[in-house]
Amino acid sequence: MSRRRDTTYTPAPYAGDGLEVVANLSSGTAPTAVLVAVAKWHERRKDSRNRVIASKLRELVAANDNRRRR
């Protein structure tokens, strides 16, 4: 037997800025190599959201490098 799906559901509109993926990252969240790899992946995409994500990841890489030098 098949059940009918409720098709009246409408999800709430997206209220985020698209950068939630990097909003809560800190310099100790992931190893530098992982952050660099993910930044490179985002740099290959051409839209502005990916460029912003890549730059935030690069900032975390710099923070990781600075923390290790102290």
Backbone as ProteinMPNN parsed JSONL, in Angstrom:
{"seq_chain_A": "MSRRRDTTYTPAPYAGDGLEVVANLSSGTAPTAVLVAVAKWHERRKDSRNRVIASKLRELVAANDNRRRR", "coords_chain_A": {"N_chain_A": [[0.829, -1.177, 0.0], [0.463, 2.199, -0.724], [1.285, 5.334, 0.679], [-0.054, 8.579, 0.712], [1.81, 11.46, 0.137], [2.299, 14.373, 2.063], [1.904, 17.266, 0.468], [1.738, 19.872, 1.092], [3.598, 21.1, 2.596], [5.811, 23.746, 3.086], [9.033, 24.759, 3.119], [10.802, 26.973, 5.34], [12.087, 30.115, 4.214], [15.52, 30.382, 3.201], [17.719, 31.766, 5.47], [20.324, 32.295, 5.903], [23.763, 33.391, 5.322], [25.296, 31.948, 3.641], [27.829, 31.39, 4.419], [28.099, 29.822, 6.593], [29.54, 27.532, 6.806], [32.146, 28.139, 7.458], [31.948, 29.743, 9.612], [32.131, 28.922, 12.302], [34.607, 27.835, 12.572], [37.845, 27.354, 13.979], [41.32, 28.096, 14.587], [42.342, 25.724, 15.537], [40.703, 23.726, 14.669], [41.004, 21.979, 12.444], [43.633, 20.113, 10.8], [46.382, 21.865, 9.251], [46.996, 21.021, 6.629], [44.585, 19.947, 5.736], [42.924, 22.208, 5.798], [44.204, 23.76, 3.841], [43.858, 22.149, 1.562], [41.055, 22.174, 1.302], [40.651, 24.906, 0.956], [41.939, 25.272, -1.522], [40.222, 23.775, -3.131], [37.897, 25.34, -2.994], [38.886, 27.661, -4.152], [39.064, 26.959, -6.814], [36.505, 27.118, -7.7], [34.403, 29.617, -9.118], [32.627, 31.511, -8.118], [31.631, 34.216, -5.897], [31.034, 33.487, -3.257], [32.511, 31.13, -2.804], [35.097, 32.16, -3.067], [35.216, 33.815, -0.818], [34.959, 31.914, 1.225], [37.314, 30.438, 0.765], [39.227, 32.415, 1.341], [38.772, 32.841, 4.077], [39.471, 30.334, 5.053], [42.175, 30.339, 4.396], [43.012, 32.342, 6.138], [42.716, 30.974, 8.545], [44.659, 29.032, 8.171], [46.943, 30.612, 8.241], [46.747, 31.45, 10.895], [47.092, 28.996, 12.183], [49.744, 28.44, 11.436], [51.075, 30.586, 12.648], [50.564, 30.064, 15.322], [52.043, 27.769, 15.79], [54.645, 28.65, 15.544], [55.274, 30.124, 17.765]], "CA_chain_A": [[0.0, 0.0, 0.0], [1.239, 3.435, -0.749], [0.713, 6.46, 1.417], [0.058, 9.855, 0.013], [2.715, 12.401, 0.8], [1.767, 15.705, 2.312], [2.576, 18.195, -0.439], [1.438, 21.248, 1.487], [4.717, 21.626, 3.38], [6.691, 24.719, 2.439], [10.109, 25.07, 4.06], [11.062, 28.393, 5.581], [13.133, 30.62, 3.316], [16.885, 30.335, 3.703], [18.03, 33.05, 6.092], [21.755, 32.391, 6.153], [24.568, 34.159, 4.376], [26.051, 31.014, 2.823], [29.181, 31.219, 4.943], [28.014, 29.09, 7.856], [30.516, 26.449, 6.797], [33.398, 28.59, 8.054], [31.657, 30.689, 10.694], [32.499, 28.419, 13.621], [35.924, 27.203, 12.56], [38.919, 28.046, 14.684], [42.625, 27.67, 14.085], [42.638, 24.37, 15.987], [39.637, 22.823, 14.244], [41.468, 20.96, 11.503], [45.05, 20.255, 10.464], [46.674, 22.839, 8.208], [46.924, 20.385, 5.306], [43.17, 19.827, 5.373], [42.432, 23.555, 5.507], [44.775, 24.169, 2.554], [43.194, 21.376, 0.511], [39.686, 22.673, 1.143], [40.772, 26.257, 0.384], [42.241, 25.112, -2.946], [38.999, 23.318, -3.794], [37.012, 26.498, -3.112], [39.487, 28.624, -5.076], [38.802, 26.527, -8.188], [35.162, 27.586, -8.045], [34.568, 31.005, -9.519], [31.677, 32.477, -7.546], [32.162, 35.019, -4.784], [30.896, 32.751, -1.992], [33.661, 30.231, -2.671], [36.297, 32.97, -2.835], [35.18, 34.248, 0.58], [35.253, 30.73, 2.042], [38.738, 30.142, 0.599], [40.039, 33.402, 2.057], [38.639, 32.572, 5.508], [40.281, 29.145, 5.332], [43.578, 30.765, 4.351], [43.266, 33.047, 7.397], [42.896, 29.949, 9.577], [45.966, 28.417, 7.924], [47.934, 31.55, 8.777], [46.651, 31.391, 12.354], [47.73, 27.725, 12.583], [51.191, 28.58, 11.278], [51.559, 31.518, 13.662], [50.48, 29.432, 16.632], [53.121, 26.793, 15.91], [55.95, 29.322, 15.598], [55.485, 30.786, 19.059]], "C_chain_A": [[0.878, 1.247, 0.0], [0.503, 4.521, 0.029], [0.884, 7.714, 0.592], [0.96, 10.765, 0.816], [2.018, 13.738, 0.956], [2.546, 16.691, 1.447], [2.314, 19.649, -0.079], [2.572, 21.882, 2.282], [5.554, 22.585, 2.545], [7.784, 25.075, 3.436], [10.286, 26.581, 4.204], [12.14, 28.866, 4.618], [14.502, 30.6, 3.991], [17.268, 31.712, 4.22], [19.523, 33.241, 6.337], [22.479, 33.223, 5.106], [25.42, 33.257, 3.485], [27.451, 30.748, 3.334], [29.195, 30.483, 6.273], [29.079, 28.004, 7.95], [31.836, 26.854, 7.429], [33.18, 29.485, 9.27], [32.182, 30.216, 12.046], [33.851, 27.718, 13.642], [36.913, 28.037, 13.358], [40.245, 27.491, 14.172], [42.989, 26.253, 14.519], [41.638, 23.338, 15.517], [40.142, 21.675, 13.386], [42.959, 21.167, 11.236], [45.238, 21.226, 9.292], [46.535, 22.235, 6.816], [45.487, 20.251, 4.83], [42.609, 21.187, 5.001], [42.945, 24.041, 4.152], [44.074, 23.441, 1.411], [41.783, 21.885, 0.249], [39.705, 24.075, 0.549], [41.054, 26.176, -1.113], [41.006, 24.674, -3.719], [38.062, 24.505, -4.017], [37.577, 27.539, -4.078], [39.241, 28.244, -6.529], [37.401, 26.914, -8.641], [35.24, 29.084, -8.264], [33.589, 31.988, -8.873], [32.231, 33.128, -6.282], [32.069, 34.29, -3.454], [32.102, 31.846, -1.77], [34.955, 30.996, -2.452], [36.365, 33.437, -1.385], [35.524, 33.085, 1.504], [36.742, 30.404, 1.959], [39.593, 31.134, 1.375], [39.954, 33.2, 3.566], [39.454, 31.345, 5.902], [41.765, 29.489, 5.32], [43.951, 31.541, 5.614], [43.499, 32.057, 8.531], [44.243, 29.246, 9.416], [47.062, 29.311, 8.487], [47.926, 31.537, 10.303], [47.297, 30.107, 12.885], [49.241, 27.851, 12.511], [51.762, 29.499, 12.34], [51.564, 30.885, 15.051], [51.639, 28.459, 16.832], [54.477, 27.442, 16.061], [56.255, 29.916, 16.952], [56.194, 29.918, 20.043]], "O_chain_A": [[1.912, 1.299, 0.665], [-0.725, 4.602, 0.027], [1.864, 7.871, -0.136], [0.869, 10.822, 2.042], [1.253, 14.17, 0.093], [3.733, 16.918, 1.684], [2.629, 20.553, -0.853], [2.516, 23.068, 2.608], [5.953, 22.261, 1.427], [7.494, 25.636, 4.493], [9.959, 27.352, 3.302], [13.018, 28.088, 4.246], [14.614, 30.781, 5.204], [17.159, 32.706, 3.502], [19.934, 34.246, 6.917], [21.882, 33.693, 4.138], [26.186, 33.753, 2.66], [28.187, 29.959, 2.741], [30.19, 30.517, 6.996], [29.473, 27.605, 9.046], [32.579, 25.991, 7.896], [34.146, 29.935, 9.886], [32.63, 31.03, 12.852], [34.199, 27.075, 14.632], [36.825, 29.264, 13.403], [40.271, 26.524, 13.41], [43.871, 25.641, 13.916], [41.715, 22.18, 15.927], [39.746, 20.526, 13.583], [43.482, 22.265, 11.424], [44.351, 21.38, 8.453], [46.003, 22.885, 5.915], [45.206, 20.425, 3.644], [41.898, 21.316, 4.004], [42.2, 24.667, 3.398], [43.734, 24.056, 0.4], [41.369, 22.012, -0.904], [38.857, 24.401, -0.281], [40.471, 26.929, -1.892], [40.766, 25.143, -4.832], [37.499, 24.66, -5.101], [36.813, 28.23, -4.752], [39.213, 29.119, -7.395], [37.144, 27.024, -9.84], [36.069, 29.754, -7.648], [33.722, 33.196, -9.072], [33.186, 32.635, -5.681], [32.942, 34.457, -2.603], [32.652, 31.802, -0.669], [35.828, 30.527, -1.722], [37.441, 33.455, -0.786], [36.29, 33.247, 2.454], [37.368, 30.123, 2.982], [40.578, 30.744, 2.002], [40.951, 33.368, 4.267], [40.062, 31.322, 6.973], [42.527, 28.985, 6.144], [45.071, 31.419, 6.11], [44.368, 32.265, 9.377], [44.892, 28.906, 10.405], [47.996, 28.832, 9.13], [48.983, 31.605, 10.931], [47.969, 30.128, 13.916], [49.945, 27.417, 13.423], [52.832, 29.221, 12.882], [52.46, 31.141, 15.855], [52.16, 28.344, 17.942], [55.38, 26.847, 16.649], [57.418, 30.187, 17.249], [56.441, 30.34, 21.173]]}, "name": "protein", "num_of_chains": 1, "seq": "MSRRRDTTYTPAPYAGDGLEVVANLSSGTAPTAVLVAVAKWHERRKDSRNRVIASKLRELVAANDNRRRR"}
